[in-house]
Amino acid sequence: MKRPVYAFLMVLALAFAATAKDEPGMGTLAGAVYGANGKPVAGARVTSQSADGKLPQATTTNQQGRFFFPDLDHGYYDVRAYSNGAWSEWKHNVEVKTGKQTEVRLQLPAARKKSN
C-alpha cells in the first residue's frame, strides 16, 4: 500500500517542479556603495524601483557598504545611492533574474561642500 502512495507523491512533486520553472519568480538585487575615495560606504541609503518607476524601495548599506533587495520579481530595475549630500548616478535597467542574485556597484561622487 505504501508504494502506490509514494509513487503518486513523486509524480505530483515532479509535475509541480516542472510548472514552477515556467512561472516568473523572485530574485535578489544586491551590491555595494563606494565613496569617491574608493572605500565602501556604511549607512548609505540605497533606492530601487522597477524600470517603469513603480515599486520604490529603500534600504541602508551595512558596515561593509553592502545592500540587498531580496524577493524582487523577475524584471528590470533602476537603483542609486545617497550619502553625505551626494547621489550616485542611476544604474538603469538592471535585470533581476529568477533564482539569481544580480550584483551592482554604485559610486558616490565627492560630497558637495555647503556654501555660506
C-alpha positions as CSV (number, residue, x, y, z in Angstrom):
1,M,0.0,0.0,0.0
2,K,2.9,2.4,0.7
3,R,4.4,2.1,-2.8
4,P,1.4,3.5,-4.8
5,V,1.1,6.5,-2.4
6,Y,4.9,7.1,-2.7
7,A,4.7,6.9,-6.5
8,F,1.8,9.2,-6.6
9,L,3.6,11.8,-4.4
10,M,6.7,11.6,-6.6
11,V,4.7,12.2,-9.8
12,L,2.9,15.1,-8.1
13,A,6.2,16.6,-6.9
14,L,7.7,16.3,-10.4
15,A,4.7,17.9,-12.0
16,F,4.8,20.8,-9.6
17,A,8.5,21.3,-10.2
18,A,8.0,21.3,-14.0
19,T,5.3,24.0,-13.8
20,A,7.2,26.1,-11.2
21,K,10.1,26.6,-13.6
22,D,7.8,28.2,-16.2
23,E,6.3,30.8,-13.9
24,P,8.0,34.1,-13.1
25,G,9.8,34.0,-9.8
26,M,11.9,36.1,-7.4
27,G,15.5,37.2,-7.5
28,T,17.8,39.4,-5.4
29,L,19.3,42.8,-6.3
30,A,22.5,43.3,-4.3
31,G,25.7,45.3,-4.4
32,A,28.0,47.7,-2.7
33,V,28.3,51.5,-2.5
34,Y,31.7,53.1,-2.7
35,G,32.8,56.7,-1.9
36,A,34.9,59.0,-4.0
37,N,37.9,57.6,-2.2
38,G,37.1,54.0,-3.4
39,K,36.2,52.7,0.0
40,P,32.9,51.1,0.9
41,V,30.3,53.4,2.5
42,A,28.4,52.2,5.5
43,G,25.0,53.7,6.2
44,A,24.3,54.9,2.6
45,R,20.7,55.0,1.6
46,V,20.0,52.9,-1.5
47,T,16.8,53.3,-3.5
48,S,15.5,50.9,-6.1
49,Q,12.4,50.9,-8.3
50,S,11.1,49.0,-11.2
51,A,12.3,50.4,-14.5
52,D,8.8,51.9,-15.1
53,G,9.2,53.9,-11.9
54,K,6.9,51.8,-9.8
55,L,7.5,49.8,-6.7
56,P,10.1,52.1,-5.0
57,Q,12.0,50.6,-2.1
58,A,14.9,51.8,0.1
59,T,17.5,50.1,2.3
60,T,20.7,51.1,4.1
61,T,24.1,49.7,3.5
62,N,25.8,47.5,6.2
63,Q,29.2,48.1,7.7
64,Q,30.9,46.7,4.5
65,G,28.9,49.0,2.3
66,R,26.7,46.2,1.0
67,F,23.0,46.3,0.3
68,F,20.3,43.7,-0.6
69,F,16.8,43.9,-2.1
70,P,15.6,40.3,-1.7
71,D,12.5,38.8,-3.2
72,L,12.1,41.0,-6.3
73,D,10.0,39.9,-9.2
74,H,11.9,39.0,-12.3
75,G,12.3,42.2,-14.3
76,Y,14.3,45.4,-14.8
77,Y,15.1,47.9,-12.0
78,D,16.8,51.2,-11.5
79,V,19.0,51.8,-8.5
80,R,21.1,54.5,-6.9
81,A,22.6,55.6,-3.6
82,Y,22.8,58.7,-1.4
83,S,25.2,59.6,1.4
84,N,26.7,62.8,2.8
85,G,24.8,65.1,0.5
86,A,25.7,63.3,-2.7
87,W,23.7,60.9,-5.0
88,S,25.3,58.3,-7.2
89,E,24.3,58.1,-10.9
90,W,21.2,55.9,-11.6
91,K,22.0,52.3,-12.8
92,H,19.1,51.8,-15.2
93,N,17.6,48.6,-16.5
94,V,19.4,46.2,-14.1
95,E,18.0,42.8,-14.8
96,V,16.9,40.7,-11.8
97,K,16.5,37.1,-12.8
98,T,14.5,34.3,-11.2
99,G,16.6,32.4,-8.6
100,K,19.6,34.6,-9.1
101,Q,21.4,37.5,-7.3
102,T,22.3,40.4,-9.5
103,E,25.2,42.5,-8.3
104,V,25.5,46.3,-8.8
105,R,28.4,48.6,-7.9
106,L,27.3,52.2,-7.1
107,Q,29.9,55.0,-6.9
108,L,29.2,58.2,-5.0
109,P,30.9,61.4,-6.1
110,A,32.8,63.6,-3.6
111,A,30.4,65.2,-1.1
112,R,29.3,68.7,-2.0
113,K,30.6,71.5,0.2
114,K,28.0,73.7,1.7
115,S,28.3,77.4,0.7
116,N,27.7,80.2,3.2
